[in-house]
Amino acid sequence: MRAQEVQAEKARGDQVRGRPATVNRGTTADRILALQSEAGNAAVTQAVQRALDSTSGTEDVSAAHTAGTGGVSAGHASGGHAIQRAVWTFNGSTRTQHVMGQNSGVWFDENGQSRTTAELQIDSTSLQHGDKYDDVTRQLHSSGAVAVSKRGTIPDHKYPQRETRTRKAVVEAQQKMATALALLNAAGGAPGGALLQALRSAFPLFQTATPQQIGELLPRISEVLRRVQAGLNSQGAQIALVGEASILDPSARSANASGAAGWVDSSTKDVAARLRPGYMKSEELPSMDSGRTGPINLREEGEVAWYVIHEATHRFAGTLDYQYSSYDHELAEDAAQAGLATVLDPATAAAQDAAMLGRRAVRDPSTYTGQNETQRPKRQENWYAMGRRALMNADSYAHFVMTATGSPIPRS
Ligand SMILES: [Zn+2]
């Protein structure tokens, strides 16, 4: 039975792991600026500056930031409000339908200040509770285009929470993908600092590449993220929340049995490709296709930004599961190692540390086993042996977006 479950998981599921909890890290602008100061990447500041220049005119982000004004600066919008670098969150219960079909309603920032949809000049007919609007980039991060439905039975008292949590995860995924894309664009083909660390962690082939070699492959990573962003923003995007599965739904039954976090049904092209023996063993740069069709299916464990990104790359960019990340394992190992270092003699601690980091070194891509491994040590070894396959690996994109936007990066 266990073997069957593992097969089911390989076939269509994504193994559940603990994922970085959503940490409230302040406004997107503050995050970008924090990343910028860590990364020492003046281009990020310039990008934010350009965005501001094109909208509100007179703000000086870097000056406000270095002056330690805590993210508040003194410019004035045309409406006369003092500009704060705020992220506004839509409260769906305040919605009233506008005569023109546009949504009215109230948005709140982290300090409890409020603005109406009209005051923020947000033009959308499909706002959802929990949508976010970023003052600096003027980007709306919305789950409004995503139709959320049930697959199987979910009790009425549980369904609204699951939909709310899922929509929140979609908005967080959108917000983080937008930040990651801005950082990639600002890197100008030669990433450095924290962005480079996130890239090397998520796409291990970059460990031994120069920033210029990495730069040549960045357009591809940006393209996958743009497709996912556009897909989640387009009408027709669907997420099905998986409940107790009917006997007529074998996909959902096997996902429930294996504990998968989510899945997207394979396209006929995927199925055909899988008939070719060793197709995942190829080291050719995988082609990008238009993705799969149908809904992104999420079990409760999958209702977080990491899995929304992971599944959305299957759905909208045709990624595969070459290998799941060992992210959680490595973070736990880092914490344990830091604890041990205080009690072990220095020589032993240093030897253990070297062994741990040695397991995280990039490996020869010809040693990749040809399938997503579920058990260590193969699972971890395979991650580092993906080579260029990582550029079409679903979990690499989730790993990259989360770590590029502030989730901790395992040591390397
Ligand atoms: Zn997957």
Residues whose N, C-alpha, C, O or C-beta is under 5 A from the ligand:
A	BS01	ZN	G13 D14 D321 A394
